[in-house]
Amino acid sequence: MIPLQKGMIRHSKQSIRDGVITAGYKRASAYWAVGGTIATLLPVVILYFMVSKPF
């Protein structure tokens, strides 16, 4: 995810200069949101399976 973060920084600097949010930043932000959601939900799902397993 580090290249994605660097791309977002680069696009945000360009957006500040131009005064408008670039399509590249919007795309990178969408990927970041999807990746963050997966990274957040995955441990919750794993915890559910750990707790709900039959004895």
Sequence and secondary structure as in RCSB ss.txt:
>XXXX:A:sequence
MIPLQKGMIRHSKQSIRDGVITAGYKRASAYWAVGGTIATLLPVVILYFMVSKPF
>XXXX:A:secstr
 HHHHHHHHHHHHHHHHHTS  HHHHHHHHHHHHHHHHHHHHHHHHHHHHHH   
